[in-house]
C-alpha cells in the first residue's frame, strides 16, 4: 500500500483563532496545508467504542483504543511509536495505523547522531530554533512523527462535547511527549480540553487523508518540535512530510552556528505586499524577514527578476525550443542564486540538466541531473515523479532520450 504526500505552502485558507468560538473558519493552522492520498487497504468495520484492541499479527500492534468515543470519533494511542494519539473515526484510525508513523528510519540514523539545533527566545518572535554548529546543505536537521492527529470536525464543533476527549487524548501521550506538546504556544488561557484545542489550532499542520470523502478526511497533525520553526520568505530549511506522516527538514544551504532555522509558510515567489498580507491574515503577523525589508529599489529589482524567472521557466518547458536555450538555462540558475531560493532548486536544476542534455553538453547535463536528484529527494522524497529518469540522466546523458534532441 503506497501513500503519497505533498506539502502545499501557499494554499491555506485564511483563518484566525477566536476565544469566543470554536468555529474553524477563522482559525489559523501553524503551517502549510498537506494532502495525503493513495490506494488504501480495505478497513474492518468500526469497532465498538469503549473496547481496547491489539492485534499482534497486524500493523495495529500496540495501539490502545478506541476509547472516550463521542459518536464515531474515538481516542486511539500508541506509546510504542514515539507517542502518538489519534482522535478520529475508526476508518481513519486504521489508515494511520497502516502507515505506521514512527521515529527516524535506518536511512536517517546516521545523520541524527545529535540534534543540530537549540531552542531559544527570539526578539519579536517568541521561541524559535537556532543552529548550534555548522550545518551543511542537504544535512537532515529534524525528523519528527506527529504527537497528535485530530479529525477536523472535532475541532469545528461548537457544542463542547469533544472537550473531554481532547483532554484524554493529551493525557494519553507519554510523559515527555506530553510535556513537549503542552509547551507549545496558544492564543487563549483555557484549561483542560479547551487548552488542548487552542494548542492544536495554533500549532498544527493541516492534513487530508483521502478515501472517506474530502470533509471526513481533514485532520490536524501536531508536531511539537516542528512547530518551533519560524517563517522566512527565503528560508534555510527544506521541509516536507512523507508517506508515513513523518516530518523531515533538511538544510537548504550552509547554516552557521547561532543562525535561526526557518521554513517558508507561503509562496516565496509572490510580491512582497502579497506575502505580508498573507502572513498577516493567516498567522497574525506582518513578515519582517530580510527579504521583506529590502529597500524599495532592491525590492523592485527582485520583483523584476521573479517575473523574468517565470518567463524563463515557461520557455524552457517548451522542449522543442533550442534557440537561446543555453543562455536561458544559465540565466535561470543565476536568478535562483541571486534570489536565494535555495529551498526550491529541484525544478531549475532539472530544467538545466535537460537543456544541457538537449544541447549535447554531457558534463553539465550529468552535473545538474545529479544536483536535481539531490534537491528533489529533499523537497519531494526519493519516490517523486521522474526521479528514476533524472538519476538515469545523471548516470548516462548520452543514453537519455533528451540527448542532442535537436539533431
C-alpha positions as CSV (number, residue, x, y, z in Angstrom):
1,X,0.0,0.0,0.0
2,X,1.5,3.3,-1.1
3,X,0.5,6.7,0.0
4,X,1.7,10.0,-1.4
5,X,2.0,13.3,0.4
6,X,2.6,16.8,-1.0
7,X,3.2,19.9,1.0
8,X,1.3,23.0,-0.2
9,X,3.0,26.1,1.1
10,X,0.7,28.7,-0.5
11,X,-2.8,27.3,-0.4
12,X,-4.0,27.7,3.2
13,X,-7.3,29.4,3.7
14,X,-7.1,32.5,5.9
15,X,-8.3,31.6,9.3
16,X,-7.9,33.0,12.9
17,X,-8.5,31.6,16.3
18,X,-11.3,33.2,18.4
19,X,-11.5,32.6,22.1
20,X,-15.3,33.0,21.9
21,X,-15.9,30.5,19.1
22,X,-14.8,27.0,18.2
23,X,-15.7,27.6,14.5
24,X,-12.7,26.6,12.4
25,X,-13.5,29.2,9.7
26,X,-11.5,31.9,11.4
27,X,-8.8,29.5,12.7
28,X,-5.1,29.7,11.6
29,X,-3.2,26.4,11.4
30,X,0.5,27.0,12.1
31,X,1.9,25.5,8.9
32,X,1.2,24.9,5.2
33,X,-1.6,22.6,4.1
34,X,-0.7,18.9,3.3
35,X,-2.6,16.5,1.2
36,X,-2.3,12.7,1.5
37,X,-3.8,10.4,-1.0
38,X,-3.3,7.0,-2.5
39,X,-4.5,3.4,-2.5
40,X,-5.6,2.3,0.9
41,X,-6.4,-1.2,2.1
42,X,-9.9,-2.1,3.0
43,X,-10.5,-1.4,6.6
44,X,-12.6,-3.5,9.0
45,X,-16.0,-2.3,10.2
46,X,-16.0,0.1,13.0
47,X,-15.2,-1.5,16.4
48,X,-17.5,-0.9,19.3
49,X,-16.5,2.1,21.3
50,X,-15.0,1.7,24.7
51,X,-13.1,-1.6,23.9
52,X,-9.4,-1.8,23.7
53,X,-7.9,-3.8,20.8
54,X,-4.4,-5.0,19.8
55,X,-3.6,-7.5,17.1
56,X,-0.1,-9.0,17.4
57,X,-0.1,-10.1,13.7
58,X,-1.0,-6.7,12.2
59,X,0.3,-3.2,11.9
60,X,-2.1,-2.2,14.7
61,X,0.1,-3.9,17.3
62,X,0.4,-1.7,20.5
63,X,-2.5,0.5,19.6
64,X,-4.8,1.2,22.5
65,X,-8.4,2.1,21.8
66,X,-11.0,3.0,20.8
67,X,-11.7,5.0,24.0
68,X,-13.7,8.1,25.0
69,X,-15.9,7.8,21.9
70,X,-18.3,10.6,21.1
71,X,-20.4,9.4,18.2
72,X,-18.0,7.9,15.7
73,X,-14.9,9.8,17.0
74,X,-12.7,7.9,19.4
75,X,-9.3,8.2,21.0
76,X,-6.5,5.7,19.9
77,X,-3.0,5.9,21.2
78,X,0.3,4.1,20.7
79,X,3.2,4.8,23.1
80,X,5.5,2.4,21.0
81,X,5.6,4.7,18.0
82,X,7.3,7.6,19.9
83,X,4.0,8.6,21.4
84,X,1.1,9.3,19.0
85,X,-2.6,9.9,19.8
86,X,-5.5,10.0,17.3
87,X,-9.0,11.4,17.8
88,X,-10.8,10.4,14.7
89,X,-13.1,7.8,13.2
90,X,-12.2,4.1,13.2
91,X,-11.8,4.1,9.5
92,X,-9.3,7.0,9.5
93,X,-7.5,5.5,12.5
94,X,-6.9,2.3,10.6
95,X,-5.4,4.3,7.7
96,X,-2.9,5.9,10.1
97,X,-2.1,2.6,11.7
98,X,-1.3,1.1,8.3
99,X,1.4,3.7,7.5
100,X,3.0,3.4,11.0
101,X,4.2,6.9,11.7
102,X,7.4,6.4,13.7
103,X,10.8,7.6,14.7
104,X,13.6,8.0,12.1
105,X,14.3,5.1,9.9
106,X,17.6,3.4,9.2
107,X,18.4,5.9,6.4
108,X,18.1,8.8,8.8
109,X,20.0,7.5,11.8
110,X,23.5,8.4,10.5
111,X,22.5,12.0,10.1
112,X,20.9,12.4,13.5
113,X,23.5,11.3,16.0
114,X,22.9,14.6,17.7
115,X,20.3,17.4,17.4
116,X,22.0,20.2,15.5
117,X,19.8,22.9,16.9
118,X,18.8,24.5,20.2
119,X,15.6,26.3,21.3
120,X,16.0,30.0,22.2
121,X,14.0,33.1,22.6
122,X,13.9,35.4,19.6
123,X,13.1,39.1,19.7
124,X,9.6,39.7,18.4
125,X,9.0,36.0,17.6
126,X,8.9,34.2,20.9
127,X,10.6,30.8,20.9
128,X,12.4,29.5,17.8
129,X,15.3,27.2,16.8
130,X,18.9,28.1,16.1
131,X,21.8,26.1,14.8
132,X,24.3,25.0,17.5
133,X,27.0,24.2,15.0
134,X,27.8,24.4,11.3
135,X,25.2,22.6,9.2
136,X,25.9,21.7,5.6
137,X,23.5,21.8,2.7
138,X,21.5,18.6,2.4
139,X,22.0,17.6,6.1
140,X,19.0,16.2,7.8
141,X,18.1,18.6,10.6
142,X,14.9,17.3,12.1
143,X,12.7,14.2,11.9
144,X,9.5,14.0,13.8
145,X,6.4,11.8,13.9
146,X,3.1,13.5,14.8
147,X,2.2,13.7,18.5
148,X,-1.5,14.0,17.8
149,X,-3.8,13.7,14.8
150,X,-7.3,15.1,15.3
151,X,-10.2,15.0,12.8
152,X,-11.1,18.5,11.7
153,X,-14.8,18.1,12.5
154,X,-13.9,17.6,16.2
155,X,-12.2,21.0,16.2
156,X,-15.1,22.7,14.4
157,X,-17.7,21.6,16.8
158,X,-19.3,24.4,18.9
159,X,-21.1,22.2,21.4
160,X,-18.0,21.3,23.6
161,X,-19.0,17.6,23.5
162,X,-15.4,16.6,22.4
163,X,-13.6,18.6,25.0
164,X,-13.2,15.7,27.4
165,X,-12.0,13.5,24.6
166,X,-9.3,16.1,23.7
167,X,-8.2,16.2,27.3
168,X,-7.9,12.4,27.4
169,X,-6.0,12.5,24.1
170,X,-3.4,14.7,25.5
171,X,-3.2,12.7,28.8
172,X,-2.7,9.6,26.7
173,X,0.7,10.9,25.4
174,X,3.8,9.6,27.1
175,X,5.1,12.0,29.7
176,X,8.0,13.5,27.7
177,X,5.9,13.8,24.6
178,X,3.0,15.4,26.5
179,X,5.4,17.9,28.1
180,X,6.6,18.9,24.6
181,X,3.0,19.2,23.4
182,X,1.9,21.3,26.3
183,X,4.8,23.7,25.9
184,X,3.6,24.9,22.5
185,X,2.2,28.5,22.2
186,X,-1.5,29.2,22.4
187,X,-3.8,32.1,21.9
188,X,-6.1,31.9,25.0
189,X,-5.9,30.8,28.6
190,X,-8.4,28.0,28.7
191,X,-7.8,24.8,30.7
192,X,-8.2,21.1,30.1
193,X,-9.6,20.1,26.8
194,X,-10.0,23.8,25.8
195,X,-6.3,24.3,26.2
196,X,-5.6,21.3,24.0
197,X,-8.0,22.7,21.4
198,X,-6.1,26.0,21.5
199,X,-2.7,24.3,21.1
200,X,-3.9,22.2,18.2
201,X,-5.4,25.1,16.3
202,X,-2.4,27.4,16.8
203,X,0.4,24.9,16.1
204,X,-0.7,22.2,13.7
205,X,-0.3,21.0,10.1
206,X,-3.5,20.5,8.2
207,X,-3.7,17.0,6.7
208,X,-6.1,15.4,4.3
209,X,-6.5,11.6,4.5
210,X,-8.3,10.6,1.2
211,X,-10.6,7.7,0.9
212,X,-13.5,8.7,3.1
213,X,-14.7,11.9,1.4
214,X,-12.9,15.2,1.4
215,X,-14.5,16.6,4.5
216,X,-14.2,13.5,6.6
217,X,-10.5,13.2,5.7
218,X,-9.4,16.5,7.0
219,X,-7.2,16.3,10.1
220,X,-4.9,18.5,12.2
221,X,-1.5,16.9,12.8
222,X,0.7,18.3,15.6
223,X,4.5,18.1,15.6
224,X,5.7,19.9,18.8
225,X,9.3,20.4,17.6
226,X,8.5,21.4,14.1
227,X,6.0,24.0,15.5
228,X,9.0,25.9,16.8
229,X,10.4,26.6,13.3
230,X,9.6,30.2,12.3
231,X,8.8,31.6,8.9
232,X,11.2,33.4,6.5
233,X,10.5,34.2,2.8
234,X,14.0,33.0,2.0
235,X,14.3,30.0,4.4
236,X,17.3,28.0,5.2
237,X,15.4,24.7,5.5
238,X,13.5,22.5,3.1
239,X,10.6,20.7,4.8
240,X,8.2,18.0,3.8
241,X,6.0,15.3,5.4
242,X,6.5,11.9,3.9
243,X,4.1,9.0,3.2
244,X,4.3,7.8,6.8
245,X,3.3,11.2,8.1
246,X,6.8,11.9,9.4
247,X,8.0,15.5,9.2
248,X,11.5,16.0,7.8
249,X,13.6,19.1,7.5
250,X,16.9,19.5,5.6
251,X,19.4,22.3,5.3
252,X,18.7,24.2,2.1
253,X,22.1,25.9,2.3
254,X,25.1,26.0,4.7
255,X,23.9,27.3,8.1
256,X,26.2,28.9,10.6
257,X,26.2,28.4,14.4
258,X,23.6,30.6,16.0
259,X,21.6,31.2,12.8
260,X,17.9,30.8,13.2
261,X,16.3,27.8,11.4
262,X,13.4,28.8,9.2
263,X,10.9,27.4,6.7
264,X,8.5,29.3,4.4
265,X,4.8,29.2,5.2
266,X,3.9,30.9,1.9
267,X,4.6,31.2,-1.8
268,X,8.2,32.6,-1.9
269,X,7.7,33.9,-5.4
270,X,4.7,36.2,-4.5
271,X,5.2,40.0,-4.4
272,X,6.2,41.5,-1.0
273,X,2.8,43.1,-0.4
274,X,1.0,39.8,-1.1
275,X,3.4,37.9,1.1
276,X,2.9,40.3,4.0
277,X,-0.9,40.4,3.6
278,X,-0.9,36.6,3.7
279,X,1.1,36.3,6.9
280,X,-1.0,39.0,8.5
281,X,-4.3,37.4,7.5
282,X,-3.4,33.8,8.3
283,X,-0.9,34.0,11.2
284,X,-1.5,37.4,12.6
285,X,2.0,38.9,11.9
286,X,3.5,41.0,9.1
287,X,6.6,39.3,7.8
288,X,9.7,41.4,8.6
289,X,12.3,38.9,7.3
290,X,15.4,40.3,5.5
291,X,13.8,39.9,2.1
292,X,10.6,41.7,3.1
293,X,12.8,44.6,4.4
294,X,14.7,45.2,1.2
295,X,15.0,48.9,0.2
296,X,12.4,49.9,-2.4
297,X,14.9,49.9,-5.3
298,X,16.2,46.4,-4.4
299,X,12.6,45.1,-3.9
300,X,11.7,46.3,-7.3
301,X,14.7,44.6,-8.9
302,X,13.8,41.4,-7.1
303,X,10.2,41.6,-8.3
304,X,11.5,42.0,-11.9
305,X,13.8,39.0,-11.5
306,X,10.9,36.9,-10.3
307,X,8.8,37.9,-13.3
308,X,11.7,37.0,-15.6
309,X,12.1,33.7,-13.8
310,X,8.5,32.7,-14.6
311,X,9.0,33.6,-18.3
312,X,12.3,31.6,-18.4
313,X,10.7,28.5,-16.9
314,X,7.8,28.7,-19.4
315,X,10.2,28.9,-22.3
316,X,12.5,26.2,-21.1
317,X,9.4,24.0,-20.6
318,X,9.0,24.0,-24.4
319,X,11.3,21.1,-25.1
320,X,11.2,21.7,-28.9
321,X,12.8,25.1,-28.4
322,X,16.6,25.1,-28.8
323,X,17.4,28.7,-29.9
324,X,18.9,30.6,-26.9
325,X,18.3,27.6,-24.6
326,X,21.8,27.6,-23.1
327,X,21.6,31.3,-22.2
328,X,18.2,30.9,-20.8
329,X,19.2,27.9,-18.6
330,X,22.2,29.8,-17.2
331,X,20.1,32.9,-16.6
332,X,17.5,30.8,-14.7
333,X,20.2,29.4,-12.4
334,X,21.6,32.9,-11.8
335,X,18.2,34.2,-10.7
336,X,17.7,31.4,-8.3
337,X,21.1,32.1,-6.8
338,X,20.6,35.8,-6.5
339,X,17.1,35.4,-5.1
340,X,18.4,32.9,-2.5
341,X,15.7,30.4,-3.5
342,X,17.7,27.6,-2.0
343,X,14.8,25.5,-0.9
344,X,13.3,25.4,-4.4
345,X,16.2,24.2,-6.6
346,X,14.9,20.9,-7.8
347,X,12.9,22.3,-10.6
348,X,15.5,24.7,-12.1
349,X,18.3,22.1,-11.8
350,X,16.1,19.6,-13.7
351,X,15.4,22.1,-16.4
352,X,19.1,22.9,-16.7
353,X,20.0,19.3,-16.9
354,X,17.5,18.6,-19.7
355,X,18.7,21.7,-21.5
356,X,22.3,20.7,-21.4
357,X,21.4,17.2,-22.5
358,X,19.4,18.5,-25.4
359,X,22.4,20.6,-26.5
360,X,24.9,17.8,-26.1
361,X,26.8,19.2,-23.1
362,X,27.5,15.9,-21.4
363,X,29.4,17.0,-18.3
364,X,26.9,19.8,-17.4
365,X,23.9,17.5,-18.1
366,X,25.4,15.0,-15.7
367,X,26.2,17.6,-13.1
368,X,22.8,19.3,-13.0
369,X,20.9,16.0,-13.1
370,X,22.8,14.9,-10.0
371,X,22.0,18.2,-8.3
372,X,18.4,17.9,-9.4
373,X,18.1,14.4,-7.9
374,X,19.7,15.6,-4.6
375,X,17.4,18.6,-4.4
376,X,14.2,16.8,-5.3
377,X,14.9,14.0,-2.9
378,X,14.8,16.6,-0.1
379,X,11.9,18.6,-1.5
380,X,9.6,15.8,-2.5
381,X,11.1,12.5,-1.5
382,X,13.0,9.7,-3.2
383,X,9.9,8.4,-4.9
384,X,8.9,11.6,-6.5
385,X,7.8,11.5,-10.1
386,X,10.6,11.2,-12.7
387,X,13.3,10.5,-10.1
388,X,14.3,7.4,-11.9
389,X,14.7,9.2,-15.2
390,X,16.7,12.0,-13.5
391,X,19.1,9.6,-12.0
392,X,19.4,7.8,-15.3
393,X,20.3,11.1,-16.9
394,X,22.9,11.7,-14.3
395,X,24.4,8.3,-15.0
396,X,24.4,8.4,-18.8
397,X,23.3,11.6,-20.6
398,X,24.1,10.1,-24.0
399,X,21.7,7.2,-23.4
400,X,18.8,9.5,-22.3
401,X,16.0,10.4,-24.8
402,X,16.9,14.1,-24.4
403,X,20.4,13.7,-25.8
404,X,21.0,16.1,-28.7
405,X,17.3,16.2,-29.3
406,X,17.7,18.8,-31.9
407,X,19.9,16.6,-34.0
